[in-house]
Each structure stands twice: as C-alpha cells, then as structure tokens.
C-alpha cells in the first residue's frame, strides 16, 4: 500500500469528504453571509454517487485509511446509506465516521451503523432551547437530543459533541456541557470560533480563548490530561476525575496543530482543499469523466500535497491567523466542516 507523505514529512491518511453544501440549519457563524444553507442551487454543484466513490478509491489506493463524511448536512443526501456502504467496501478503508447536526439521526442511526459508520460527531452549540434557536436560526433542540440517543443505541460511539465557543452567546454553558462528560460516556469538544466572510471583521466580538474552558471545568473537579489516540484528530483532551467522558480543546487559531496535520479535504464540488487556512484548491472534476478516473485523481492528490504549507512558516497568534484566513473567501459549509 502506498503512503501519502507531503514535502514536510507529514503522513496523510485521513480524508474529509463533503457530500453536500446544503444544511437544514443556518448557523450564523458557519456562513459568512446572509444566504441560506438550504438554498436549492447548492444541489447543482454536488457530485454523483460514482464520482464520490472514485475519489475515495483514489485516496484509499494512495494510502488513506479513514474517511469522515461531512457537509453541509450529509443526512440530506438521498441514498447516503448506500454511499456509506459502498465506501466501506473500498479496499484500504478501515474507518468511516460522520459529522452531522443530528436532526435526522433518530431515523437514520441504525441504518448508518449497518452501512458501515462507526461513530458520529454531532454539532451542538447550546443546551438551551432559546439559545440553540438563535445560533441555528430556528433549529429544534429536542430533535438533536433524539438523534444523540439514537446514535448511542445504534452503537455509534463514543458520540462526540462539537461546540463552537462563542463569547457572550454560549460561553456561560461550558460547565453544563462539561457535566455531560461526568454523567454520560460522551466526549465534548470545544472549538475556537473561526471567522468567515463578514464575521472576519468582527472576530473579536465572538472569539474566546479555550483557556476559559479549562478554568471553568476545573471548578467541577480535578482535571487530568488524557493521552493516546482519540481518532486522529487535533483535539487535546482532559477528563474531570471520575467522569465517564472526555473534554477536548480544538485550537486552530490560538495554538495551531499544523505540524501534525494528517488530512486533506474534498469539497462537495470535487475540489481538494489542502489547507483550511488557504483558498488554494485542486479541481478533481476534469478527472471524473476520463476513462480511468482513479488514476487521474491520484495524480491530482499528489499535486495537492505540494500545497500543504510548511508548519514552521504558518502565521502565529490569533490576529495573524485570522488575517491569513481572510486571504481566501469561503464558508465552512462549502468546504466540509
């Protein structure tokens, strides 16, 4: 089996594959403009079933072992279970996970588990009904909780809850989220706010260092770091002593993890995004209509590796990282969260 290694020595074995830009929610921080994530035109740019499979085959034969299916909201895609099942049958793929807002997970969890999804990450930025509605522009919190319960029943564990920390919006809920890890076998990961589009001009309004999370959690009990492999992601984990689950900190701005980046992203449009902080992309669509699309895609994957930045030269500090990020204009739902 080949290995994908970039020019800075980082092995890439993880693909984040976006299968749609559409979402049934419209979280204000995800899109940097006022347009809706459910707009119908997004369907036109998504690839078809066989296109996604050929992309996965190319990555797998190049050395990728793990695929995370993202969006938008991937459960909006017709036939998503069949796509998961077919991806699970690709030689070399050892794990399939999914990021979802869980609104449709109640009826889908068992089918996804049967198709080959091993666990899910669930985006949930508030435990308060009114706050959740505000952040998501109308979402229903009870739908998410029903989805979480269904995921646990289906064995899609450990369930990981992703919380974007937003100053003066949900930061006072940190201890409520932390208590979930004491009471349930659930991991909660706090993620720094990453400004997109118009929000980049007011990033300080929402940004809060994740040091706040550690300080708040320490009031609930003694905290202890948790070492080991937690799914090949960028989070640093700790546990409140005697807790059932873990608390993770994902710090793309204040404490970047570029030196251990092991992933490439493919957008719903079929473009490889080598780095989240760059607008540079490699378009795979010209490869998809060729006689041997997998062979052509593999060449483009190697080209995309050349664009992964030198971890020793990335911008340092929050303000510098925000400035670097704003050189490219994009929304999180368009590149796959």
Residue pairs with C-beta under 8 A, 6 or more apart in sequence:
1 61
1 63
1 92
2 61
2 62
2 63
3 11
3 13
3 63
4 11
4 12
4 13
4 62
4 63
4 64
4 301
4 302
4 305
5 11
5 12
5 305
6 12
6 305
6 306
6 308
7 305
7 306
7 308
8 308
8 310
8 311
10 259
10 260
10 261
10 262
10 308
10 311
11 63
11 262
12 63
12 64
12 261
12 262
12 263
12 264
12 305
12 308
13 63
13 64
13 65
13 66
13 232
13 262
14 64
14 65
14 66
14 67
14 68
14 232
14 262
14 263
14 264
15 56
15 59
15 64
15 66
15 67
15 68
15 263
15 264
15 265
15 266
16 67
16 68
16 70
16 263
16 264
16 265
16 266
16 336
16 337
17 52
17 55
17 56
17 67
17 68
17 69
17 70
17 265
17 266
17 336
18 70
18 71
18 72
18 265
18 266
18 267
18 268
18 334
18 335
18 336
18 337
19 46
19 52
19 69
19 70
19 71
19 72
19 74
19 77
19 80
19 83
19 268
20 42
20 43
20 46
20 71
20 72
20 73
20 74
20 76
20 77
20 268
21 37
21 42
21 45
21 46
21 71
21 72
21 268
21 333
21 334
22 37
22 38
22 39
22 42
22 43
22 71
22 72
22 73
22 76
22 333
23 30
23 37
23 38
23 71
23 72
23 73
23 76
23 101
23 333
24 37
24 38
24 73
24 76
24 101
24 103
24 104
24 139
25 37
25 73
25 101
25 103
25 136
25 137
25 138
25 139
26 36
26 37
26 38
26 136
26 137
26 138
27 123
27 125
27 135
27 136
27 137
28 135
28 137
28 199
29 135
29 164
29 166
29 193
29 194
29 195
29 196
29 199
29 206
29 332
30 37
30 196
30 331
30 332
30 333
30 337
31 37
31 196
31 197
31 331
31 332
31 333
32 195
32 196
32 197
32 198
32 199
32 200
32 329
32 331
33 197
33 198
33 331
37 72
37 333
42 72
42 268
45 268
45 269
46 77
46 268
46 269
47 55
47 268
47 269
47 270
47 285
47 288
49 79
49 82
49 83
49 86
51 270
51 288
52 83
52 87
53 83
53 86
53 87
53 90
54 288
54 293
54 294
54 297
55 266
55 270
55 284
55 297
56 67
56 87
56 90
56 93
57 90
57 294
58 293
58 294
58 295
58 297
58 298
58 301
59 67
59 264
59 297
59 301
60 90
60 91
60 92
60 93
61 91
61 92
61 294
61 298
62 298
62 301
62 302
63 92
64 92
64 93
64 264
65 92
65 93
65 94
65 95
66 93
66 94
66 95
66 96
66 97
66 232
67 87
67 93
67 95
67 96
67 97
68 96
68 97
68 98
68 99
68 121
69 80
69 83
69 84
69 87
69 96
69 97
69 98
69 99
69 117
70 98
70 99
70 336
70 337
71 77
71 99
71 100
71 268
71 333
71 336
71 337
72 268
72 333
72 336
73 100
73 101
73 103
73 104
74 80
74 98
74 99
74 100
75 100
75 103
75 104
75 105
75 108
76 104
77 83
80 108
80 112
81 108
81 111
81 112
81 114
81 115
82 115
84 96
84 98
84 112
84 115
84 116
84 117
85 115
85 116
87 93
87 96
87 116
88 96
88 115
88 116
95 118
96 116
96 117
96 118
97 117
97 118
97 119
97 120
97 121
97 231
98 112
98 117
98 120
98 121
99 120
99 121
99 122
99 123
99 162
99 337
100 120
100 121
100 122
100 123
100 147
101 122
101 123
101 124
101 136
101 139
101 144
102 120
102 122
102 123
102 124
102 143
102 144
102 147
102 148
102 151
103 139
103 140
103 143
103 144
103 147
104 147
105 112
105 120
105 122
105 146
105 147
105 148
105 150
105 151
106 143
106 146
106 147
106 149
106 150
107 150
108 150
109 120
109 147
109 150
109 151
109 153
109 154
109 156
110 150
110 153
110 154
112 120
112 154
112 156
113 154
113 155
113 156
117 156
118 156
119 156
119 157
119 158
119 159
119 160
119 231
120 151
120 156
120 159
120 160
121 160
121 161
121 162
121 189
122 144
122 147
122 148
122 151
122 159
122 160
122 161
122 162
123 162
123 164
123 337
124 132
124 144
124 148
124 161
124 162
124 163
125 132
125 135
125 136
125 163
125 164
125 166
125 170
126 132
126 134
126 135
126 141
126 169
126 170
126 173
127 141
127 173
127 176
127 177
128 141
128 173
129 141
131 169
131 170
131 173
132 139
132 140
132 141
132 144
133 139
133 140
133 141
134 169
135 166
135 169
135 170
148 159
148 161
151 157
151 159
152 159
157 185
158 185
158 186
158 187
158 245
159 186
159 187
160 186
160 187
160 188
160 189
160 231
160 248
161 177
161 180
161 186
161 187
161 188
161 189
162 189
162 191
163 170
163 177
163 188
163 189
163 190
163 191
164 170
164 191
164 192
164 193
165 171
165 174
165 190
165 191
165 192
165 193
165 208
165 210
165 212
165 213
166 193
166 206
166 208
167 193
167 205
167 206
167 207
167 208
168 205
168 206
169 206
171 208
171 212
174 190
174 212
174 213
174 216
174 217
175 216
175 217
175 219
175 220
177 188
177 190
178 188
178 213
178 216
178 217
178 220
178 240
178 247
179 220
180 186
180 188
180 245
181 187
181 188
181 239
181 240
181 243
181 244
181 245
181 246
181 247
182 220
182 221
182 240
182 242
182 243
182 244
182 245
183 244
184 244
184 245
185 244
185 245
186 244
186 245
187 230
187 237
187 245
187 246
187 247
187 248
188 245
188 246
188 247
188 248
189 235
189 247
189 248
189 249
189 250
190 210
190 213
190 247
190 248
190 249
190 250
191 250
191 252
192 207
192 208
192 209
192 210
192 250
192 251
192 252
192 253
192 254
193 203
193 206
193 207
193 208
194 252
194 253
194 325
194 332
195 202
195 203
195 206
195 207
195 322
195 325
195 326
196 330
196 331
196 332
197 329
197 331
199 206
200 322
200 325
200 326
203 322
207 253
207 318
209 254
209 318
210 249
210 250
210 251
210 254
213 247
213 249
214 223
214 238
214 249
217 223
217 238
217 240
217 247
220 240
221 240
221 241
221 242
221 243
222 240
222 241
223 238
223 239
223 240
223 241
223 247
224 238
224 239
224 241
225 236
225 237
225 238
226 237
226 238
226 239
226 246
230 237
230 246
230 248
232 262
233 248
233 250
234 250
234 252
234 257
234 260
234 261
235 248
235 249
235 250
236 248
236 249
236 251
237 246
237 247
237 248
237 249
238 246
238 247
238 249
239 245
239 246
239 247
240 247
251 257
252 276
252 277
252 321
253 318
253 321
253 322
254 317
254 318
256 314
256 316
256 321
258 309
258 311
258 314
259 311
259 312
261 275
261 308
261 311
264 272
264 273
264 274
264 301
264 304
264 305
265 272
265 273
265 274
265 276
265 335
265 336
266 272
266 273
266 284
266 336
267 273
267 281
267 334
267 335
267 336
268 334
268 336
269 285
269 334
270 283
270 284
270 285
270 288
271 281
271 282
271 283
271 284
271 285
272 281
272 282
272 284
272 300
272 301
272 304
273 280
273 281
273 335
274 280
274 281
274 282
274 304
274 305
274 307
274 308
275 307
275 308
275 309
276 325
276 335
277 309
277 314
277 315
277 321
277 324
277 325
277 328
278 307
278 309
278 327
278 328
279 327
279 328
279 329
279 330
280 307
280 328
282 300
282 301
282 303
282 304
282 307
283 300
284 297
284 300
286 296
287 293
287 296
287 297
287 300
288 297
290 296
314 321
314 324
315 321
315 323
315 324
